[in-house]
Amino acid sequence: MITNIDNLETLNSITYQRFSSEHNTKSTEFNCLAAHVINTGDYSRFRSYLADGSSLSDYSDLISEDTSLTALCTSSSIISTLELYAPSSEGIDYFFFPFSKKEFISTFFSDLLPSISESIFNLLKSSGRITQIGAGSGKAFVIKSQEFTESHLEMISTTNSPEEILSQISLSISHLSNSLVDNSYLLNQLDLKDLKIKELNQQIDDLNKKIYSVYQTTWR
């Protein structure tokens, strides 16, 4: 379990390297077939073919029944979609992940703490390395396979180890305990002050009564 991302090598090993891995069976090259799925919303059927990598050719054959693959890949709508989500850039590959955010995180970040996976997911989106298609949790993602730099590493929220978290909790409890003692002391001081004020008010009342009594005696 990865509990912290403290260097660039680790960051790229759980993003760039995993996205490019041939062992990932839930994503495929972002090509005209993927663009066709986006344009038609044919996600469910494409996912079923993607479950077995070898059957993607069957999906291609299925599409070709209506229109040739060459015609499909040269159509203006497909080209526009490809240019929108995967603008040509030397040395950068694009992949198509036709599942939701939940599936994305469970596929690529299953060995990360939830707070870390969420932080990295947000960094991927903000840096343009993943583009979500569909509202909410999304229907699919286009992945831009590009390494991060040191400046990106600084943008990830620092996550402490379990030991550090426990230490911080213990310290917070200690501070809270001290605060309770201080509050108890201050409340006691307030009670003493109120008692002193009550005593002084009583003394003032007694003096006023004596003054009044002397005044009455003098004028008789």
URWOJO-V624327 format. One record per residue. N is the residue number from 1. RES is the residue in three letters. PSI is psi in whole degrees, -180 to 180 (none if undefined). Layout:
BEGIN
n = [N/N]
res = [RES/RES]
psi = [PSI/PSI]
END
This chain:
BEGIN
n = [1/2/3/4/5/6/7/8/9/10/11/12/13/14/15/16/17/18/19/20/21/22/23/24/25/26/27/28/29/30/31/32/33/34/35/36/37/38/39/40/41/42/43/44/45/46/47/48/49/50/51/52/53/54/55/56/57/58/59/60/61/62/63/64/65/66/67/68/69/70/71/72/73/74/75/76/77/78/79/80/81/82/83/84/85/86/87/88/89/90/91/92/93/94/95/96/97/98/99/100/101/102/103/104/105/106/107/108/109/110/111/112/113/114/115/116/117/118/119/120/121/122/123/124/125/126/127/128/129/130/131/132/133/134/135/136/137/138/139/140/141/142/143/144/145/146/147/148/149/150/151/152/153/154/155/156/157/158/159/160/161/162/163/164/165/166/167/168/169/170/171/172/173/174/175/176/177/178/179/180/181/182/183/184/185/186/187/188/189/190/191/192/193/194/195/196/197/198/199/200/201/202/203/204/205/206/207/208/209/210/211/212/213/214/215/216/217/218/219/220]
res = [MET/ILE/THR/ASN/ILE/ASP/ASN/LEU/GLU/THR/LEU/ASN/SER/ILE/THR/TYR/GLN/ARG/PHE/SER/SER/GLU/HIS/ASN/THR/LYS/SER/THR/GLU/PHE/ASN/CYS/LEU/ALA/ALA/HIS/VAL/ILE/ASN/THR/GLY/ASP/TYR/SER/ARG/PHE/ARG/SER/TYR/LEU/ALA/ASP/GLY/SER/SER/LEU/SER/ASP/TYR/SER/ASP/LEU/ILE/SER/GLU/ASP/THR/SER/LEU/THR/ALA/LEU/CYS/THR/SER/SER/SER/ILE/ILE/SER/THR/LEU/GLU/LEU/TYR/ALA/PRO/SER/SER/GLU/GLY/ILE/ASP/TYR/PHE/PHE/PHE/PRO/PHE/SER/LYS/LYS/GLU/PHE/ILE/SER/THR/PHE/PHE/SER/ASP/LEU/LEU/PRO/SER/ILE/SER/GLU/SER/ILE/PHE/ASN/LEU/LEU/LYS/SER/SER/GLY/ARG/ILE/THR/GLN/ILE/GLY/ALA/GLY/SER/GLY/LYS/ALA/PHE/VAL/ILE/LYS/SER/GLN/GLU/PHE/THR/GLU/SER/HIS/LEU/GLU/MET/ILE/SER/THR/THR/ASN/SER/PRO/GLU/GLU/ILE/LEU/SER/GLN/ILE/SER/LEU/SER/ILE/SER/HIS/LEU/SER/ASN/SER/LEU/VAL/ASP/ASN/SER/TYR/LEU/LEU/ASN/GLN/LEU/ASP/LEU/LYS/ASP/LEU/LYS/ILE/LYS/GLU/LEU/ASN/GLN/GLN/ILE/ASP/ASP/LEU/ASN/LYS/LYS/ILE/TYR/SER/VAL/TYR/GLN/THR/THR/TRP/ARG]
psi = [125/120/-6/148/98/6/159/-35/-44/-43/-47/-27/-28/2/-82/-49/-37/-38/-33/-6/139/-11/-9/112/1/-2/162/171/138/102/-164/-28/-43/-41/-38/-41/-43/-45/-34/-15/25/48/-46/-48/-38/-39/-40/-36/-34/-24/-29/105/-35/-19/-1/-31/-32/-38/-41/-43/-37/-45/-38/-14/-31/-38/147/151/-35/-44/-38/-49/-15/3/149/-37/-39/-44/-41/-42/-41/-43/-31/-48/-19/68/138/129/128/132/6/129/153/141/157/122/98/51/176/176/-43/-45/-37/-49/-42/-27/-46/-25/32/-21/16/151/146/-40/-37/-45/-38/-41/-44/-40/-45/-37/-40/-42/-47/-28/2/15/-16/142/120/137/121/150/174/-125/-5/156/-24/168/141/124/126/108/92/134/152/167/175/-35/-32/-36/-37/-18/-12/133/129/129/123/157/161/-37/-41/-38/-44/-39/-41/-37/-44/-42/-40/-40/-41/-44/-40/-43/-44/-38/-39/-41/-45/-43/-40/-42/-46/-39/-38/-40/-37/-40/-41/-39/-43/-39/-41/-41/-40/-42/-43/-40/-38/-41/-41/-42/-43/-41/-40/-39/-40/-41/-42/-41/-44/-40/-43/-40/-38/-34/9/none]
END
